Amino acid sequence: MTIVVPARPRRLAYLGNPEVAVPPLDALVKAAPGLGLEVVLAVTAPSRRRGRRAEPTPTPVGELALSLGVPVVHDLKDLCGVDVDLAIVVAYGRIIPVELLNRLPMVNLHFSLLPRWRGAAPVEWALLAGDAETGVCLMDVAEVLDTGGVRARSTTAIGRDETAAELRKRLSALGARLLVEWLTKWIVDGPGPVDPQVGEPSWARKLHRSDLRLDWARPADELHRMVRVGGAHTTCRSQPLKVWAAEVVASTGEATVGTLVGDVVATGHGGLRLLEVQPAGRTRMAFADWAAGAHLGLDERLGV
């Protein structure tokens, strides 16, 4: 496609906060000059301390924007005083007032195949549900969260052992490509068609700690998905124990649910081999190293 660069660059604003929103911003700023675009503003949360004694640091989006020479603001009201043709929202995490939506066209890059997994944690819930595939959608920002029409989408399979962190990183890169491709068409043809969301919606609420408690009566494959999300936890001798990596095995014989048989925990169906764990007050470590130091006995049970 031949790009017809407009006489006046189309002015864009970018709204986002976490690391997952960094690759789309980076791709956008790098592609902008060749497309006749200009990223004139980034809206992100204020700098804050990441540790008890650390100096305040910007969000990942704020840090990248500053390094690329994009002005950074922290209040949505600042958008009202800037001449902007389109705002792009990626993991911004705040409700955008209707008054602003009525004044400024906005599109949102969402990390699921809408209407499945609307909400704050679509990657995590796709894993927990055992979905075979997911993807990214570029949609209009609407008054009701994640209900806008879809401008473009891209689908990808979920790896059998892929973690939420790995999948999120891959979807971020996929979304960056999708965004640039759509903007390339937008420059030439305008916004183009919009497809209404079709199908039964599902809600990806923010996860609570209780969602990731390992109930050993459940099947091993379900527990494995919880581990892949990150933050899965149980107890050993009434002390907290996080499980960061594991794999499903076929059977643990007649062992009682929750019993450790070597490095495998008996579950409601099959077993879960523990590969990496984190006891309270310690760093993550190989299961074998923890087990050696914990002096585990025969028929040790987890979760009791």
Buried (B, 14 or more C-beta within 10 A) or exposed (E): EEEEEEEEBBBBBBBBBBBBBBBBBBBBBEBBEEBBBBBBBBBBBEBEEEEEEEEEEBBBBBBBBBEBEBBBBBEBEBBEEBEBBBBBBBBBEEEBEEEBBEEBEBBBBBBBBBBBBBBBBBBBBBBBBEBEEBBBBBBBBBEEBBBBBBBBBBEBEBEEEBBBBBBBBBBBEBBBBBBBBBBBBBBBEEEEEEEEBEEEEBBBEEBEEEBBBBBBEBBBBBBBBBBBBBBBBBBBEEEEBBBBBBBBBEEBEEBEBBBBBEBBBBBBBBBBBBBBBBBEEEEEBBBEEBBEEBEBEEEBBBBE
